[in-house]
């Protein structure tokens, strides 16, 4: 599940980015006339954005799919133009000579259904913010419930259209790890490896079902949300900002907070003890991060994406997974602690599967699965060679 936010990455992470994927990245759009959800509802004129790196071979069997996290999009590597401030979020491990080597592999990444980033021109998605072709109006809360499995099934149609016959691996962090596991369960004969980074294993935990509810609660109490009917009106920006602030904090770890902020004040001349509006630096940064991120986020899409993650459960389909699995938890992750990966790996081995675990060490919590992925580079490289 992504429970990671681009704003947090922009604010705290890009200093560790490595050289970009060496070719310009082009964002493309995949369209389907209609798609029927796992729940049996038909959605017309489905579109998702995608990008690719590398070249598909004649046999169509050198592909790798990268699934993005909860509030991310398909920009996994490289830059659209040289002047871009930063490359894609997993640029450190995708590219020529890198663990996911674009000299060897044809790498694909696609936006999910109900992607949060509806105001980002490099994101294409179908969700509550889309226009219902039957009414000419935004779907809002009439949009059908979608699961992460629905996004995977749309992405499978995309890879089929590109001529992909086999996937050397499906990899993803958080919500992307959930999608990767869904790929393994749905398409066992086509997926050779699953790289499950900062994920829950084979089902979402009750703890995170609760967290996901908390993470969208501020939207629902913002009067401007209006039960999802806000298109063409004032949007619930305050609710979105507060929701994103909560997620950014809970995706971190107290070790990071102490190191990055300590007890510093937002303004040394304004002591919190003198006025209730005077705040500490961490409060100020989290609030500004939430506000900045809210400008590209659709409230309804965020609510639907929370539900999509809550529905993840392939416990009854473990036997369908033929892929080798590499679990990559983060030592300080408070969302999906390493114990979840360890238990899932043991369960998979007990059913005859091949599973490895590599723990990312760090104090950035859940965020280490994105900004600290370079620490797992050699483990991923070795896994891709098995």
Secondary structure, DSSP 8 states (H G I E B T S, - for coil): -----HHHHHHHTGGG-----SS----EEEEEEEEE-TTS-EEEEEEEEEEEES---TTS--EEEEE--TT--S--SS-SSTT-SS--TTTTTEETTSSEETTT-EEEEE--TT-S-TT-TT----STTSEETTTTEE-GGGS----HHHHHHHHHHHHHHTT---EEEEEEETHHHHHHHHHHHH-TTTB-EEEEES--SSB--HHHHHHHHHHHHHHHTSGGGGGG--TTS---HHHHHHHHHHHHHHTS-HHHHHHHTTT-BSSTTS-TTT-TT--BHHHHHHHHHHHHHHTT--HHHHHHHHHHHHT-B-GGGGGG--SEEEEE-BTT-SSS-HHHHHHHHHHHHHTT--EEE--B--SSGGGHHHHTGGGGHHHHHHHHT-
